[in-house]
């Protein structure tokens, strides 16, 4: 659900044009980062279920929310005619809000009916929403109660998908963080790689083959089957596949895992550096690393060359939405020759983004947080060739003559790794091609 949320009520008048952009940094000092507060354009964290329910194949996501939440999920997922989805909404109605009914009793009855109907469910997530948080329904305690009842057949967990003050990708972060306490302890001194973040199955399979060829034992979180929980301990080395997993990373580090700093695996450069971080930690011979990765990197680079001809020199502006903005900006600038006007991001985790920040151009304006009115003013004044933004801003900007790319499409599309680098560049080329054809 798109909504404007007032984060900071103290607002200064919007400056005309680009007057409030950060000043350019001196050469060699890297990007300039500033924080902005005001009205935000937020897409609800419940939408993370749309890609998570496809990943854990025997899990079910039960949203405890309103009819609005149910409509959001149906709209985000599209109409599923030939398959029964693995998510639903337990509706909170007026009786629950008024305290007439016992919400916990109703939730227990709903879960009982669901599990009787769907015996294939091995893991059930109770997903909190704005309405369930308003009535202070303790889903964590409900999950403990229901787990005690249904284990060992079904494990019940809870997390918040509320979009009040978060961005939509944080739904995945809170979901994976809820899984961490259930992971089994790793064997003492057992060293293994854990790739953290939901990836399309085809991408996960590609990375699994690469790590196997490098001789690196690797597991993935989330797992495809509920009972295939990867172990974690002092020997666990953690590679983040997604940049929005701060809470999950903290939870894994509290279990003994060590984070391997690296750029994210977007584009040829990012994928190579990401794989190299693991290879170096596991002592892979540099010649062996080159032998495994060079053919894939060369093939991906050739595919990107065709898109570079179309995108080189084009100007791109990022509104803050998915937290993928910095890695994608790095890819567009360094591998496709695009000019970065401004890169907004909802939150900036400086430790996880250190490798990305080091690769971004000097003087680049990076804005953490959002005052949507002021950012719209800057975008209009800059008139970029393509604007990356949420659904709530895309249609109005298109009506004003600006080409846009929906940021949520970057989550629904396989974009990680060598073989997907050309697909990622194509997502940015297509809006420009479409606009050229409309002018004919």
C-alpha positions as CSV (number, residue, x, y, z in Angstrom):
1,X,0.0,0.0,0.0
2,X,1.5,3.3,-1.0
3,X,1.2,5.9,1.7
4,X,2.9,9.2,2.7
5,X,4.2,9.0,6.3
6,X,5.2,12.1,8.1
7,X,8.5,11.2,9.8
8,X,9.6,14.7,10.8
9,X,7.0,17.4,11.2
10,X,9.6,20.2,11.1
11,X,9.8,21.1,7.5
12,X,11.7,23.9,5.8
13,X,10.2,25.4,2.6
14,X,11.4,23.5,-0.4
15,X,14.2,25.3,-2.2
16,X,13.7,26.0,-5.9
17,X,15.5,23.9,-8.4
18,X,18.5,22.0,-7.1
19,X,19.6,24.5,-4.5
20,X,19.4,22.1,-1.6
21,X,21.6,19.4,-3.2
22,X,24.7,18.7,-1.2
23,X,27.8,20.5,-2.3
24,X,30.2,18.5,-4.5
25,X,33.0,16.7,-2.7
26,X,36.6,17.5,-3.4
27,X,38.3,15.1,-5.8
28,X,39.4,11.8,-4.2
29,X,37.1,12.2,-1.2
30,X,34.3,10.0,-2.4
31,X,30.5,10.6,-2.5
32,X,28.8,13.2,-0.4
33,X,26.2,11.7,2.0
34,X,23.4,13.8,3.6
35,X,20.4,12.9,5.6
36,X,16.9,14.2,4.7
37,X,13.7,14.0,6.8
38,X,10.2,14.8,5.8
39,X,7.3,13.1,4.0
40,X,8.2,9.7,2.6
41,X,6.8,7.5,-0.1
42,X,6.6,4.1,1.5
43,X,5.5,0.7,0.0
44,X,4.3,-1.7,2.7
45,X,6.7,-4.4,4.0
46,X,4.0,-7.0,3.6
47,X,4.9,-7.2,-0.1
48,X,8.1,-9.1,0.7
49,X,5.9,-12.1,1.1
50,X,5.4,-12.1,-2.7
51,X,8.9,-13.3,-3.3
52,X,9.5,-15.0,0.1
53,X,6.6,-17.4,-0.3
54,X,8.0,-18.7,-3.6
55,X,11.4,-19.3,-2.0
56,X,10.5,-21.5,1.1
57,X,8.4,-24.0,-0.8
58,X,6.6,-25.6,2.2
59,X,6.1,-22.4,4.3
60,X,2.9,-20.4,4.6
61,X,2.6,-16.7,5.4
62,X,-0.5,-15.7,7.4
63,X,-0.9,-11.9,7.5
64,X,-2.8,-10.8,10.6
65,X,-4.3,-7.6,9.3
66,X,-7.2,-5.8,7.7
67,X,-9.1,-6.3,4.4
68,X,-6.8,-3.5,3.0
69,X,-3.9,-5.8,3.7
70,X,-5.6,-8.7,1.8
71,X,-6.3,-6.4,-1.2
72,X,-2.7,-5.3,-1.2
73,X,-1.4,-8.9,-1.3
74,X,-3.9,-9.9,-4.1
75,X,-2.9,-6.8,-6.2
76,X,0.9,-7.3,-5.6
77,X,0.8,-11.0,-6.5
78,X,-1.6,-10.8,-9.4
79,X,-4.4,-13.2,-10.0
80,X,-3.3,-16.8,-9.3
81,X,-5.8,-18.9,-11.2
82,X,-3.9,-22.2,-11.6
83,X,-2.1,-22.4,-8.2
84,X,-3.1,-21.9,-4.6
85,X,-0.7,-19.3,-3.1
86,X,1.0,-19.9,0.2
87,X,-0.2,-16.8,1.9
88,X,-3.5,-15.5,3.2
89,X,-4.9,-12.8,5.6
90,X,-6.5,-13.4,8.9
91,X,-8.9,-10.4,8.9
92,X,-9.1,-8.2,11.9
93,X,-12.6,-6.7,11.9
94,X,-14.5,-4.2,13.9
95,X,-15.2,-6.7,16.8
96,X,-11.5,-7.3,17.2
97,X,-10.7,-3.6,17.1
98,X,-13.4,-2.8,19.7
99,X,-12.1,-5.6,22.0
100,X,-15.4,-7.5,21.8
101,X,-13.7,-10.7,20.6
102,X,-10.6,-12.4,21.9
103,X,-8.2,-11.9,19.0
104,X,-5.9,-14.7,20.3
105,X,-8.8,-17.2,20.3
106,X,-9.8,-16.2,16.8
107,X,-6.2,-16.5,15.6
108,X,-5.8,-19.9,17.1
109,X,-9.0,-21.1,15.4
110,X,-7.9,-19.6,12.1
111,X,-4.5,-21.4,12.3
112,X,-6.2,-24.7,13.2
113,X,-8.5,-24.5,10.1
114,X,-5.5,-23.5,7.9
115,X,-3.3,-26.4,9.0
116,X,-6.2,-28.9,8.7
117,X,-6.7,-27.7,5.1
118,X,-3.1,-27.5,4.1
119,X,-1.2,-30.5,5.7
120,X,1.8,-29.7,3.4
121,X,2.7,-26.7,5.5
122,X,5.9,-27.2,7.6
123,X,6.5,-23.7,8.6
124,X,4.0,-21.0,9.4
125,X,4.8,-17.3,9.6
126,X,2.4,-15.0,11.5
127,X,3.0,-11.7,9.8
128,X,2.2,-8.5,11.8
129,X,0.7,-5.5,10.1
130,X,-0.4,-2.0,11.0
131,X,-3.8,-3.1,12.4
132,X,-2.4,-6.0,14.5
133,X,0.2,-3.6,16.0
134,X,-2.4,-1.0,16.7
135,X,-4.4,-3.4,18.9
136,X,-1.2,-4.6,20.5
137,X,-1.7,-8.3,19.4
138,X,1.5,-10.1,20.6
139,X,2.2,-12.4,17.7
140,X,5.5,-13.5,19.1
141,X,3.8,-15.0,22.1
142,X,1.1,-16.4,19.8
143,X,3.7,-18.1,17.7
144,X,5.3,-19.7,20.8
145,X,2.0,-21.0,21.9
146,X,1.1,-22.4,18.5
147,X,4.5,-23.9,18.0
148,X,4.2,-25.8,21.2
149,X,0.9,-27.1,20.0
150,X,1.9,-28.1,16.5
151,X,5.6,-29.1,16.7
152,X,7.2,-31.3,15.3
153,X,4.9,-31.1,12.3
154,X,4.8,-27.4,12.0
155,X,7.1,-24.7,13.3
156,X,5.3,-21.3,13.9
157,X,7.3,-18.0,13.8
158,X,6.3,-14.4,13.8
159,X,7.7,-11.2,12.4
160,X,6.5,-7.6,11.6
161,X,5.6,-6.6,8.0
162,X,4.2,-3.3,9.0
163,X,5.0,-0.4,6.6
164,X,4.4,2.4,9.0
165,X,8.1,3.5,9.2
166,X,9.9,1.0,7.1
167,X,10.5,0.3,3.4
168,X,9.1,-2.7,1.7
169,X,12.3,-4.8,1.5
170,X,12.6,-4.8,5.3
171,X,9.8,-7.4,5.3
172,X,12.4,-9.9,4.1
173,X,14.9,-8.7,6.7
174,X,12.5,-9.2,9.6
175,X,11.4,-12.6,8.2
176,X,14.9,-13.9,7.9
177,X,15.8,-12.5,11.3
178,X,13.0,-14.5,12.9
179,X,14.5,-17.6,11.4
180,X,18.0,-17.1,12.9
181,X,17.2,-18.4,16.5
182,X,15.8,-21.6,15.0
183,X,19.0,-22.4,13.1
184,X,21.0,-25.4,14.5
185,X,24.4,-24.9,15.9
186,X,27.3,-25.7,13.6
187,X,29.9,-28.3,14.5
188,X,32.9,-26.8,16.3
189,X,35.6,-25.5,14.0
190,X,33.4,-26.4,10.9
191,X,34.0,-23.6,8.4
192,X,31.1,-23.0,5.9
193,X,29.8,-20.2,3.8
194,X,26.3,-18.9,4.3
195,X,24.8,-16.8,1.5
196,X,22.1,-14.6,3.1
197,X,19.2,-13.1,1.1
198,X,16.4,-14.4,-1.1
199,X,17.6,-15.2,-4.6
200,X,15.7,-16.6,-7.6
201,X,16.2,-20.4,-7.8
202,X,18.1,-20.1,-11.1
203,X,20.5,-17.6,-9.5
204,X,21.0,-19.6,-6.4
205,X,21.8,-22.7,-8.5
206,X,24.4,-20.7,-10.5
207,X,26.1,-19.5,-7.4
208,X,26.0,-23.0,-5.8
209,X,27.8,-24.4,-8.9
210,X,30.4,-21.6,-8.8
211,X,31.1,-22.2,-5.0
212,X,31.3,-25.9,-5.6
213,X,33.8,-25.4,-8.5
214,X,35.9,-23.2,-6.1
215,X,35.8,-25.9,-3.4
216,X,33.8,-23.7,-1.0
217,X,31.1,-25.4,1.1
218,X,28.1,-23.1,0.8
219,X,24.5,-23.0,2.2
220,X,21.8,-20.5,1.5
221,X,19.3,-18.6,3.8
222,X,16.4,-18.6,3.2
223,X,16.4,-22.4,2.4
224,X,14.0,-23.9,0.0
225,X,12.6,-26.4,2.5
226,X,11.5,-25.5,6.0
227,X,13.4,-28.4,7.6
228,X,16.7,-27.8,5.7
229,X,17.9,-25.2,8.2
230,X,21.6,-24.2,7.7
231,X,23.7,-24.5,10.8
232,X,25.5,-21.4,12.1
233,X,28.4,-21.0,14.5
234,X,31.9,-19.6,15.0
235,X,33.1,-21.0,11.6
236,X,30.2,-19.5,9.6
237,X,31.3,-17.0,7.0
238,X,28.4,-14.8,5.9
239,X,28.0,-13.2,2.4
240,X,25.1,-10.8,2.1
241,X,23.4,-11.2,-1.3
242,X,21.0,-8.3,-0.6
243,X,21.9,-5.0,1.0
244,X,18.8,-4.6,3.2
245,X,19.5,-7.3,5.7
246,X,20.9,-5.4,8.7
247,X,18.7,-7.0,11.3
248,X,19.4,-10.5,10.0
249,X,23.2,-9.9,9.8
250,X,23.2,-8.7,13.5
251,X,21.3,-11.8,14.5
252,X,23.7,-14.1,12.7
253,X,26.7,-12.3,14.1
254,X,25.3,-12.8,17.6
255,X,25.3,-16.6,16.8
256,X,29.0,-16.4,15.9
257,X,28.9,-15.8,12.1
258,X,31.5,-13.5,10.5
259,X,30.5,-11.0,7.8
260,X,32.7,-10.9,4.7
261,X,32.7,-7.3,3.4
262,X,32.1,-7.1,-0.3
263,X,30.2,-5.3,-3.0
264,X,26.9,-6.9,-3.9
265,X,26.7,-9.4,-6.8
266,X,25.2,-7.1,-9.3
267,X,27.0,-6.8,-12.7
268,X,30.3,-8.4,-13.7
269,X,32.4,-6.2,-11.4
270,X,30.2,-6.7,-8.3
271,X,29.7,-10.4,-8.8
272,X,33.5,-11.0,-9.2
273,X,34.4,-9.0,-6.1
274,X,31.6,-10.7,-4.1
275,X,32.9,-14.2,-5.1
276,X,36.5,-13.1,-4.5
277,X,35.7,-12.1,-0.9
278,X,34.6,-15.7,-0.2
279,X,37.5,-17.2,-2.2
280,X,40.1,-15.2,-0.3
281,X,38.7,-16.1,3.1
282,X,38.6,-19.8,2.1
283,X,42.1,-19.7,0.7
284,X,41.2,-20.4,-2.9
285,X,44.2,-20.2,-5.3
286,X,44.0,-17.1,-7.4
287,X,44.7,-19.0,-10.6
288,X,41.8,-21.4,-9.8
289,X,39.5,-18.5,-9.1
290,X,40.4,-16.9,-12.4
291,X,39.9,-20.3,-14.2
292,X,36.4,-20.7,-12.8
293,X,35.1,-17.1,-13.1
294,X,36.9,-15.6,-16.1
295,X,34.7,-17.4,-18.8
296,X,31.5,-16.3,-17.2
297,X,32.8,-12.7,-16.6
298,X,33.9,-12.5,-20.3
299,X,30.6,-13.7,-21.6
300,X,28.6,-11.3,-19.3
301,X,30.9,-8.4,-20.3
302,X,30.2,-9.1,-24.0
303,X,26.4,-9.0,-23.4
304,X,26.7,-5.8,-21.5
305,X,28.6,-4.1,-24.3
306,X,25.5,-4.1,-26.4
307,X,23.5,-2.3,-23.8
308,X,26.3,0.1,-23.0
309,X,25.9,1.6,-26.5
310,X,22.3,2.6,-25.6
311,X,22.8,3.6,-22.0
312,X,26.2,5.3,-21.9
313,X,25.9,9.0,-21.1
314,X,22.2,8.7,-20.0
315,X,21.4,10.4,-16.7
316,X,19.7,8.5,-13.9
317,X,18.0,9.7,-10.7
318,X,17.2,7.4,-7.8
319,X,14.4,8.0,-5.3
320,X,14.9,6.0,-2.0
321,X,12.8,2.9,-2.0
322,X,14.4,-0.6,-2.0
323,X,17.9,-0.1,-0.5
324,X,19.3,-1.6,-3.7
325,X,20.0,1.9,-5.0
326,X,23.7,2.1,-4.3
327,X,24.8,-1.2,-5.8
328,X,22.7,-0.6,-8.9
329,X,24.0,2.9,-9.2
330,X,27.5,1.6,-9.0
331,X,26.7,-1.0,-11.8
332,X,25.0,1.6,-14.1
333,X,27.9,4.1,-13.7
334,X,31.0,1.8,-13.9
335,X,29.8,-0.8,-16.3
336,X,27.3,1.0,-18.5
337,X,28.7,4.5,-18.4
338,X,25.5,6.2,-17.1
339,X,25.7,9.5,-15.2
340,X,24.4,9.5,-11.7
341,X,22.4,12.7,-10.8
342,X,21.3,11.8,-7.3
343,X,21.1,8.5,-5.4
344,X,18.5,8.3,-2.7
345,X,18.3,5.4,-0.3
346,X,15.9,4.8,2.6
347,X,18.7,3.7,5.0
348,X,22.5,3.7,4.7
349,X,24.3,0.9,6.5
350,X,27.8,2.3,6.2
351,X,29.5,-0.9,7.2
352,X,27.6,-3.1,4.7
353,X,27.9,-0.4,2.0
354,X,31.6,0.5,2.6
355,X,32.8,-1.5,-0.5
356,X,30.0,0.1,-2.7
357,X,30.7,3.6,-1.4
358,X,34.4,3.2,-2.3
359,X,33.4,2.4,-6.0
360,X,31.0,5.4,-6.4
361,X,32.3,8.6,-8.1
362,X,33.6,11.6,-6.2
363,X,31.1,14.2,-5.5
364,X,28.0,12.0,-6.1
365,X,25.0,13.2,-4.1
366,X,23.7,10.4,-1.9
367,X,20.7,11.2,0.2
368,X,19.6,9.0,3.1
369,X,16.0,9.2,4.0
370,X,13.5,11.3,2.1
371,X,11.6,14.6,1.9
372,X,9.6,13.5,-1.1
373,X,8.4,17.1,-2.1
374,X,12.0,18.5,-2.1
375,X,13.3,15.4,-3.9
376,X,10.6,15.8,-6.6
377,X,11.7,19.4,-7.0
378,X,15.3,18.3,-7.6
379,X,14.3,15.5,-10.0
380,X,12.1,17.8,-12.1
381,X,14.9,20.4,-12.2
382,X,17.5,17.8,-13.3
383,X,15.2,16.3,-15.9
384,X,17.0,12.9,-15.9
385,X,16.8,10.4,-18.8
386,X,15.4,7.8,-16.4
387,X,14.1,8.0,-12.8
388,X,14.0,4.9,-10.5
389,X,11.1,5.2,-8.0
390,X,8.2,3.5,-6.4
391,X,4.8,2.9,-8.0
392,X,3.2,5.8,-6.2
393,X,5.5,8.3,-8.0
394,X,6.1,6.6,-11.4
395,X,2.7,7.3,-13.0
396,X,2.7,11.1,-12.1
397,X,6.3,11.5,-13.3
398,X,5.5,9.6,-16.5
399,X,2.6,12.0,-17.1
400,X,5.1,14.9,-16.7
401,X,7.3,13.4,-19.4
402,X,9.9,11.6,-17.4
403,X,10.8,8.0,-18.1
404,X,10.7,5.8,-15.0
405,X,11.7,2.4,-13.7
406,X,9.7,0.8,-10.9
407,X,12.1,-0.1,-8.1
408,X,9.9,-3.0,-7.0
409,X,10.6,-4.7,-10.4
410,X,14.2,-5.0,-9.3
411,X,13.0,-7.4,-6.5
412,X,10.7,-9.5,-8.7
413,X,13.3,-10.0,-11.5
414,X,16.5,-12.2,-11.2
415,X,19.3,-9.6,-11.4
416,X,22.2,-11.1,-9.4
417,X,25.2,-12.8,-10.9
418,X,27.0,-13.0,-14.2
419,X,24.2,-14.5,-16.3
420,X,21.7,-11.9,-15.1
421,X,23.9,-8.8,-15.7
422,X,22.5,-8.2,-19.2
423,X,19.0,-8.7,-17.9
424,X,19.6,-6.0,-15.2
425,X,20.9,-3.6,-17.8
426,X,17.8,-4.4,-20.0
427,X,15.5,-3.2,-17.2
428,X,16.9,0.3,-17.7
429,X,17.2,0.2,-21.4
430,X,13.6,-0.8,-22.1
431,X,11.9,2.4,-20.7
432,X,14.2,4.4,-23.0
433,X,13.4,2.2,-26.0
434,X,9.7,2.5,-25.3
435,X,9.9,6.3,-25.1
436,X,11.8,6.4,-28.4
437,X,9.1,4.4,-30.1
438,X,6.3,6.5,-28.7
439,X,8.0,9.6,-30.2
440,X,7.9,8.0,-33.7
